């Protein structure tokens, strides 16, 4: 065990590592393992039956489709907002900057009922959208809106530091050499920001896939139509179908693992690129 | 950012002809307007809506909603849950950060990934795992029933599920901060004969206190506002196992909109206070996550 850790004169290694791994195991790892074991006891046939049930398949399509769309919208507007906050001075900039984190701090139940009220037929924005034929509340569009709100700070906060890293003198040099605005954006700004943008996109997407609170209020929760996978898990639990719930939970856990690993890889890629650029 | 070109050079560059053309100005205001419009629809409108709906029938009705004993019970349960979860999280965050940041050992990055896991997992799953363990048909369900202990559909389940979702909050702030600050001062203190606890409280803690505060307020906001995980384990027993976010749902589903938005307005204020403290910490330390 000598090579397990490097020598240090600081005390408390065994105690702190022991306590934190114990706490981590008790609260997170063992319960998650229990879910995996529960799924494993049900056998392939039952497992696939739950997984490929049409109602479940419809919920995956909705959950991943809406999350993807929300993350894409956030990539565009998140970039725009990050750009505005980093590059421009305008009154209220610091206030807006602080407010971007609101979805982190705001309970999802609150954003859920508030968005539903805003986009309902008689709501502040809904009263203008519904006559145009755009129904947001109680449709998939509402789910996208709720997921966009949840994911926005992830994208903005990922891009902001990267945008500050862009070397302005490079842009100036390019401009002196006759490069146009779009060319500078495509060849200088975008390559520097790309890893951060992809990280933000993946973080927002991962958060959106698991989101439950705000969506339940605005979605309307119609089976096959506006029922997301986390809600289906809750419904199965309410019917005491523990195995079915565990199976769906297991699939979502696998997806989370994949996304967590992609985020780590993306961040490592971004660091390598910065090192390669000589900074 | 410290290594960038000096501000004098930047100012000189900014004053060069060609940079501040009319097109630049048009782009600037176009981008600012688009950003604000997007935030207005998505963020400001819902926030204003919370208070507009809460005060729709007047201030009297607003404050009347807080006379409902079930609402008061929900507020009490939320505060109590946070009072248990946040200190536990601080203890875990500090011990995890000490072992990870101060020592080099095998499997460290894997341990960090495991600590981050609850962030990536759906809150519904955070509740589900405890139901599978402690629910009526769960692994320990029969044993718990025989011994008359209820975890799921009772307060212990709510505390456990909240602990699960808030798990990484303090550790995530402390680990990078303590790694960045290094071990030199702690090693000096130990060499001079200070004990481990004394070194922590007199050397390490003063250096990381803002980072710790940052993690604590985010942890607290999440603990008080969590919906999905708690919803799964709570059983929604009115006045007994409903936290504030769950009580919002109950009132909302009963079409008691003033009551629902009144409780929601308290949670919104909590979020605002959290953001204010967070921003102050960032300004004070120049520190951003």
HADDOCK unambig.tbl for C-alpha pairs under 7 A between the chains (distance, minus, plus):
assign (segid A and resid 4 and name CA) (segid B and resid 105 and name CA) 5.61 0.50 0.50
assign (segid A and resid 4 and name CA) (segid B and resid 106 and name CA) 5.65 0.50 0.50
assign (segid A and resid 5 and name CA) (segid B and resid 104 and name CA) 5.59 0.50 0.50
assign (segid A and resid 5 and name CA) (segid B and resid 105 and name CA) 4.01 0.50 0.50
assign (segid A and resid 5 and name CA) (segid B and resid 106 and name CA) 6.44 0.50 0.50
assign (segid A and resid 6 and name CA) (segid B and resid 104 and name CA) 5.57 0.50 0.50
assign (segid A and resid 6 and name CA) (segid B and resid 105 and name CA) 6.35 0.50 0.50
assign (segid A and resid 9 and name CA) (segid B and resid 187 and name CA) 6.76 0.50 0.50
assign (segid A and resid 10 and name CA) (segid B and resid 187 and name CA) 6.31 0.50 0.50
assign (segid A and resid 10 and name CA) (segid B and resid 190 and name CA) 6.87 0.50 0.50
assign (segid A and resid 11 and name CA) (segid B and resid 196 and name CA) 5.79 0.50 0.50
assign (segid A and resid 12 and name CA) (segid B and resid 196 and name CA) 6.89 0.50 0.50
assign (segid A and resid 13 and name CA) (segid B and resid 99 and name CA) 5.50 0.50 0.50
assign (segid A and resid 16 and name CA) (segid B and resid 95 and name CA) 4.67 0.50 0.50
assign (segid A and resid 16 and name CA) (segid B and resid 96 and name CA) 6.33 0.50 0.50
assign (segid A and resid 16 and name CA) (segid B and resid 98 and name CA) 6.76 0.50 0.50
assign (segid A and resid 16 and name CA) (segid B and resid 99 and name CA) 5.61 0.50 0.50
assign (segid A and resid 17 and name CA) (segid B and resid 95 and name CA) 6.91 0.50 0.50
assign (segid A and resid 17 and name CA) (segid B and resid 96 and name CA) 6.34 0.50 0.50
assign (segid A and resid 17 and name CA) (segid B and resid 99 and name CA) 5.27 0.50 0.50
assign (segid A and resid 20 and name CA) (segid B and resid 92 and name CA) 5.78 0.50 0.50
assign (segid A and resid 20 and name CA) (segid B and resid 95 and name CA) 6.06 0.50 0.50
assign (segid A and resid 20 and name CA) (segid B and resid 96 and name CA) 5.23 0.50 0.50
assign (segid A and resid 27 and name CA) (segid B and resid 164 and name CA) 6.05 0.50 0.50
assign (segid A and resid 28 and name CA) (segid B and resid 164 and name CA) 6.12 0.50 0.50
assign (segid A and resid 31 and name CA) (segid B and resid 129 and name CA) 5.31 0.50 0.50
assign (segid A and resid 31 and name CA) (segid B and resid 130 and name CA) 6.46 0.50 0.50
assign (segid A and resid 31 and name CA) (segid B and resid 133 and name CA) 6.99 0.50 0.50
assign (segid A and resid 32 and name CA) (segid B and resid 129 and name CA) 6.01 0.50 0.50
assign (segid A and resid 35 and name CA) (segid B and resid 129 and name CA) 5.80 0.50 0.50
assign (segid A and resid 35 and name CA) (segid B and resid 132 and name CA) 6.79 0.50 0.50
assign (segid A and resid 80 and name CA) (segid B and resid 31 and name CA) 6.68 0.50 0.50
assign (segid A and resid 80 and name CA) (segid B and resid 35 and name CA) 6.48 0.50 0.50
assign (segid A and resid 81 and name CA) (segid B and resid 35 and name CA) 5.27 0.50 0.50
assign (segid A and resid 84 and name CA) (segid B and resid 31 and name CA) 6.37 0.50 0.50
assign (segid A and resid 84 and name CA) (segid B and resid 32 and name CA) 5.93 0.50 0.50
assign (segid A and resid 98 and name CA) (segid B and resid 279 and name CA) 6.43 0.50 0.50
assign (segid A and resid 105 and name CA) (segid B and resid 221 and name CA) 5.89 0.50 0.50
assign (segid A and resid 105 and name CA) (segid B and resid 222 and name CA) 6.85 0.50 0.50
assign (segid A and resid 105 and name CA) (segid B and resid 271 and name CA) 4.86 0.50 0.50
assign (segid A and resid 105 and name CA) (segid B and resid 274 and name CA) 6.82 0.50 0.50
assign (segid A and resid 106 and name CA) (segid B and resid 268 and name CA) 6.15 0.50 0.50
assign (segid A and resid 106 and name CA) (segid B and resid 271 and name CA) 5.14 0.50 0.50
assign (segid A and resid 107 and name CA) (segid B and resid 225 and name CA) 4.39 0.50 0.50
assign (segid A and resid 107 and name CA) (segid B and resid 226 and name CA) 6.31 0.50 0.50
assign (segid A and resid 107 and name CA) (segid B and resid 267 and name CA) 6.88 0.50 0.50
assign (segid A and resid 108 and name CA) (segid B and resid 227 and name CA) 6.71 0.50 0.50
assign (segid A and resid 109 and name CA) (segid B and resid 227 and name CA) 6.38 0.50 0.50
assign (segid A and resid 109 and name CA) (segid B and resid 245 and name CA) 5.83 0.50 0.50
assign (segid A and resid 110 and name CA) (segid B and resid 264 and name CA) 5.53 0.50 0.50
assign (segid A and resid 111 and name CA) (segid B and resid 46 and name CA) 6.80 0.50 0.50
assign (segid A and resid 114 and name CA) (segid B and resid 46 and name CA) 4.82 0.50 0.50
assign (segid A and resid 114 and name CA) (segid B and resid 49 and name CA) 6.01 0.50 0.50
assign (segid A and resid 114 and name CA) (segid B and resid 50 and name CA) 5.80 0.50 0.50
assign (segid A and resid 115 and name CA) (segid B and resid 46 and name CA) 5.41 0.50 0.50
assign (segid A and resid 118 and name CA) (segid B and resid 45 and name CA) 6.89 0.50 0.50
assign (segid A and resid 118 and name CA) (segid B and resid 46 and name CA) 6.22 0.50 0.50
assign (segid A and resid 118 and name CA) (segid B and resid 49 and name CA) 6.75 0.50 0.50
assign (segid A and resid 149 and name CA) (segid B and resid 42 and name CA) 6.27 0.50 0.50
assign (segid A and resid 206 and name CA) (segid B and resid 120 and name CA) 6.52 0.50 0.50
assign (segid A and resid 207 and name CA) (segid B and resid 120 and name CA) 6.73 0.50 0.50
assign (segid A and resid 210 and name CA) (segid B and resid 121 and name CA) 6.63 0.50 0.50
assign (segid A and resid 210 and name CA) (segid B and resid 122 and name CA) 3.93 0.50 0.50
assign (segid A and resid 210 and name CA) (segid B and resid 123 and name CA) 6.71 0.50 0.50
assign (segid A and resid 211 and name CA) (segid B and resid 122 and name CA) 6.34 0.50 0.50
assign (segid A and resid 212 and name CA) (segid B and resid 228 and name CA) 5.72 0.50 0.50
assign (segid A and resid 213 and name CA) (segid B and resid 227 and name CA) 5.68 0.50 0.50
assign (segid A and resid 213 and name CA) (segid B and resid 228 and name CA) 5.44 0.50 0.50
assign (segid A and resid 230 and name CA) (segid B and resid 124 and name CA) 6.08 0.50 0.50
assign (segid A and resid 234 and name CA) (segid B and resid 232 and name CA) 6.64 0.50 0.50
assign (segid A and resid 242 and name CA) (segid B and resid 132 and name CA) 6.79 0.50 0.50
assign (segid A and resid 249 and name CA) (segid B and resid 125 and name CA) 5.91 0.50 0.50
assign (segid A and resid 253 and name CA) (segid B and resid 121 and name CA) 6.33 0.50 0.50
assign (segid A and resid 256 and name CA) (segid B and resid 120 and name CA) 5.60 0.50 0.50
assign (segid A and resid 256 and name CA) (segid B and resid 121 and name CA) 5.89 0.50 0.50
assign (segid A and resid 260 and name CA) (segid B and resid 120 and name CA) 6.63 0.50 0.50
